[in-house]
Amino acid sequence: MVVSLAGRSPVAAEEQEHAAFTRLARFLRSCAECDLRLVGADDEIVLPRTAIGLLRQVAEALARDDAVAIVPLRKRLNTLQAAELLTVPHDHLVRLLDEGMLPSEAGDAGRYVQFDHLMAYTAREDEQRRAGMIELIRLSEDLGLYDDPAAATPTGGLA
């Protein structure tokens, strides 16, 4: 399991806790390379970087007055779970696997995808979308579309 709080309901911060979560999120952002420790009466634990990052994300969400739910995910997902995580139809995910866009491995009950491979695929897709948007903006600027208010209308200035 990556994280497991199965069976728990989403958590929302109390009104009086928002300022504390804002401070905590700010502290955790500024302390990305710090060694943070939990200190108890008889013990002390150095928090792993993964735990610090997760705690920062939770603190930021609660500071924004969002509710938080932690959903357990296995590091090895079947194709249905992988498709759900990517929010794509199952047949689209299978096509990605067949075309080699996303690696998979055979198992007893079908094909499996590693969580890390899904996250890498998502990062690549995000970067391609970002690059495409930058290119579209550049082309629009080159064509002067930002300079001509009529060109910015849905009809492109046509009546």
C-alpha positions as a LaTeX table, in Angstrom:
\begin{tabular}{lrrr}
\hline
Residue & $x$ (\AA) & $y$ (\AA) & $z$ (\AA) \\
\hline
Met1 & 0.00 & 0.00 & 0.00 \\
Val2 & 1.14 & 3.55 & $-0.64$ \\
Val3 & $-1.03$ & 5.03 & 2.12 \\
Ser4 & $-3.89$ & 3.47 & 3.99 \\
Leu5 & $-6.64$ & 5.19 & 5.88 \\
Ala6 & $-9.29$ & 2.90 & 4.44 \\
Gly7 & $-12.76$ & 3.30 & 5.88 \\
Arg8 & $-12.12$ & 6.82 & 7.11 \\
Ser9 & $-14.37$ & 9.68 & 6.08 \\
Pro10 & $-12.90$ & 12.82 & 4.54 \\
Val11 & $-11.56$ & 15.27 & 7.11 \\
Ala12 & $-12.16$ & 19.02 & 7.17 \\
Ala13 & $-10.50$ & 21.55 & 9.45 \\
Glu14 & $-12.43$ & 23.30 & 12.16 \\
Glu15 & $-12.88$ & 27.04 & 11.57 \\
Gln16 & $-10.45$ & 27.91 & 14.36 \\
Glu17 & $-7.77$ & 25.59 & 12.88 \\
His18 & $-7.35$ & 27.33 & 9.50 \\
Ala19 & $-4.67$ & 29.75 & 10.74 \\
Ala20 & $-2.68$ & 26.89 & 12.28 \\
Phe21 & $-2.88$ & 24.87 & 9.05 \\
Thr22 & $-1.78$ & 27.94 & 7.05 \\
Arg23 & 1.27 & 28.35 & 9.34 \\
Leu24 & 2.02 & 24.63 & 9.15 \\
Ala25 & 1.82 & 24.59 & 5.33 \\
Arg26 & 4.10 & 27.66 & 5.11 \\
Phe27 & 6.58 & 26.06 & 7.51 \\
Leu28 & 6.63 & 22.76 & 5.61 \\
Arg29 & 7.13 & 24.57 & 2.25 \\
Ser30 & 10.11 & 26.51 & 3.66 \\
Cys31 & 11.60 & 23.42 & 5.23 \\
Ala32 & 11.82 & 21.07 & 2.24 \\
Glu33 & 15.34 & 19.91 & 3.15 \\
Cys34 & 14.99 & 20.07 & 6.95 \\
Asp35 & 15.15 & 17.06 & 9.22 \\
Leu36 & 11.81 & 17.21 & 11.01 \\
Arg37 & 11.24 & 15.13 & 14.09 \\
Leu38 & 8.26 & 14.03 & 16.10 \\
Val39 & 9.18 & 14.08 & 19.76 \\
Gly40 & 7.23 & 12.13 & 22.34 \\
Ala41 & 7.78 & 11.56 & 26.04 \\
Asp42 & 10.10 & 8.59 & 25.47 \\
Asp43 & 10.85 & 8.57 & 21.76 \\
Glu44 & 11.88 & 10.68 & 18.80 \\
Ile45 & 11.28 & 9.92 & 15.11 \\
Val46 & 12.80 & 11.62 & 12.06 \\
Leu47 & 10.01 & 12.11 & 9.51 \\
Pro48 & 10.73 & 10.67 & 6.05 \\
Arg49 & 10.62 & 13.17 & 3.15 \\
Thr50 & 7.55 & 11.40 & 1.76 \\
Ala51 & 5.68 & 11.96 & 5.03 \\
Ile52 & 6.70 & 15.62 & 5.08 \\
Gly53 & 5.44 & 16.12 & 1.51 \\
Leu54 & 2.17 & 14.40 & 2.28 \\
Leu55 & 1.72 & 16.42 & 5.46 \\
Arg56 & 2.40 & 19.64 & 3.50 \\
Gln57 & $-0.26$ & 18.76 & 0.91 \\
Val58 & $-2.78$ & 17.93 & 3.61 \\
Ala59 & $-2.01$ & 21.14 & 5.53 \\
Glu60 & $-2.35$ & 23.25 & 2.36 \\
Ala61 & $-5.71$ & 21.68 & 1.52 \\
Leu62 & $-7.08$ & 22.09 & 5.04 \\
Ala63 & $-5.83$ & 25.70 & 5.14 \\
Arg64 & $-7.87$ & 26.35 & 1.94 \\
Asp65 & $-10.92$ & 24.91 & 3.71 \\
Asp66 & $-10.92$ & 21.83 & 1.49 \\
Ala67 & $-11.75$ & 18.42 & 2.89 \\
Val68 & $-9.10$ & 15.72 & 2.61 \\
Ala69 & $-9.45$ & 11.99 & 2.03 \\
Ile70 & $-6.51$ & 9.65 & 1.73 \\
Val71 & $-7.25$ & 6.71 & $-0.53$ \\
Pro72 & $-5.09$ & 3.60 & $-0.45$ \\
Leu73 & $-3.46$ & 2.67 & $-3.75$ \\
Arg74 & $-1.37$ & $-0.37$ & $-4.44$ \\
Lys75 & 1.90 & 0.25 & $-6.20$ \\
Arg76 & 0.83 & $-2.35$ & $-8.77$ \\
Leu77 & $-2.57$ & $-1.59$ & $-10.30$ \\
Asn78 & $-4.77$ & $-3.63$ & $-12.57$ \\
Thr79 & $-5.92$ & $-1.95$ & $-15.78$ \\
Leu80 & $-9.28$ & $-0.90$ & $-14.33$ \\
Gln81 & $-7.62$ & 0.78 & $-11.35$ \\
Ala82 & $-5.03$ & 2.43 & $-13.59$ \\
Ala83 & $-7.73$ & 3.77 & $-15.94$ \\
Glu84 & $-9.68$ & 5.14 & $-12.97$ \\
Leu85 & $-6.60$ & 6.84 & $-11.56$ \\
Leu86 & $-5.88$ & 8.48 & $-14.94$ \\
Thr87 & $-9.60$ & 9.27 & $-15.34$ \\
Val88 & $-9.70$ & 7.71 & $-18.80$ \\
Pro89 & $-11.90$ & 4.94 & $-20.23$ \\
His90 & $-10.55$ & 1.43 & $-19.75$ \\
Asp91 & $-10.25$ & 0.78 & $-23.49$ \\
His92 & $-8.16$ & 3.98 & $-23.85$ \\
Leu93 & $-5.76$ & 2.74 & $-21.18$ \\
Val94 & $-5.51$ & $-0.66$ & $-22.88$ \\
Arg95 & $-4.72$ & 1.13 & $-26.16$ \\
Leu96 & $-1.92$ & 3.06 & $-24.38$ \\
Leu97 & $-0.52$ & $-0.25$ & $-23.13$ \\
Asp98 & $-0.82$ & $-1.92$ & $-26.56$ \\
Glu99 & 0.94 & 1.02 & $-28.26$ \\
Gly100 & 3.76 & 0.96 & $-25.70$ \\
Met101 & 2.96 & 4.44 & $-24.40$ \\
Leu102 & 2.74 & 2.99 & $-20.91$ \\
Pro103 & 4.58 & $-0.13$ & $-19.75$ \\
Ser104 & 2.66 & $-3.04$ & $-18.26$ \\
Glu105 & 3.37 & $-6.51$ & $-16.98$ \\
Ala106 & 1.42 & $-9.72$ & $-17.21$ \\
Gly107 & 0.02 & $-11.24$ & $-14.04$ \\
Asp108 & $-2.20$ & $-14.09$ & $-12.93$ \\
Ala109 & $-5.39$ & $-12.09$ & $-13.43$ \\
Gly110 & $-4.43$ & $-9.91$ & $-16.39$ \\
Arg111 & $-2.18$ & $-6.93$ & $-16.99$ \\
Tyr112 & $-0.76$ & $-4.64$ & $-14.34$ \\
Val113 & 0.71 & $-1.15$ & $-14.37$ \\
Gln114 & 3.16 & 0.23 & $-11.84$ \\
Phe115 & 2.02 & 3.36 & $-9.99$ \\
Asp116 & 5.35 & 5.08 & $-10.73$ \\
His117 & 4.87 & 4.46 & $-14.46$ \\
Leu118 & 1.41 & 6.06 & $-14.31$ \\
Met119 & 2.80 & 9.13 & $-12.57$ \\
Ala120 & 5.64 & 9.43 & $-15.12$ \\
Tyr121 & 3.12 & 9.13 & $-17.98$ \\
Thr122 & 0.95 & 11.84 & $-16.39$ \\
Ala123 & 3.97 & 14.14 & $-16.00$ \\
Arg124 & 4.93 & 13.62 & $-19.67$ \\
Glu125 & 1.38 & 14.33 & $-20.83$ \\
Asp126 & 1.19 & 17.46 & $-18.66$ \\
Glu127 & 4.47 & 18.72 & $-20.10$ \\
Gln128 & 3.29 & 18.09 & $-23.68$ \\
Arg129 & 0.05 & 19.98 & $-23.00$ \\
Arg130 & 1.99 & 22.86 & $-21.45$ \\
Ala131 & 4.37 & 23.00 & $-24.44$ \\
Gly132 & 1.42 & 22.92 & $-26.84$ \\
Met133 & $-0.29$ & 25.78 & $-25.00$ \\
Ile134 & 2.90 & 27.85 & $-25.07$ \\
Glu135 & 3.22 & 27.23 & $-28.81$ \\
Leu136 & $-0.43$ & 28.20 & $-29.36$ \\
Ile137 & 0.11 & 31.45 & $-27.44$ \\
Arg138 & 3.26 & 32.17 & $-29.46$ \\
Leu139 & 1.43 & 31.58 & $-32.75$ \\
Ser140 & $-1.47$ & 33.78 & $-31.63$ \\
Glu141 & 0.95 & 36.56 & $-30.72$ \\
Asp142 & 2.77 & 36.18 & $-34.07$ \\
Leu143 & $-0.54$ & 36.49 & $-35.90$ \\
Gly144 & $-1.42$ & 39.59 & $-33.87$ \\
Leu145 & $-4.57$ & 38.03 & $-32.46$ \\
Tyr146 & $-3.97$ & 39.68 & $-29.10$ \\
Asp147 & $-3.69$ & 43.09 & $-30.77$ \\
Asp148 & $-7.00$ & 42.95 & $-32.69$ \\
Pro149 & $-10.05$ & 42.99 & $-30.37$ \\
Ala150 & $-12.29$ & 41.77 & $-33.24$ \\
Ala151 & $-10.12$ & 38.68 & $-33.75$ \\
Ala152 & $-10.67$ & 37.70 & $-30.12$ \\
Thr153 & $-14.46$ & 37.37 & $-30.56$ \\
Pro154 & $-15.94$ & 33.90 & $-31.02$ \\
Thr155 & $-16.71$ & 34.64 & $-34.68$ \\
Gly156 & $-13.22$ & 35.99 & $-35.34$ \\
Gly157 & $-14.59$ & 39.41 & $-36.15$ \\
Leu158 & $-17.13$ & 38.11 & $-38.68$ \\
Ala159 & $-20.66$ & 39.36 & $-38.44$ \\
\hline
\end{tabular}
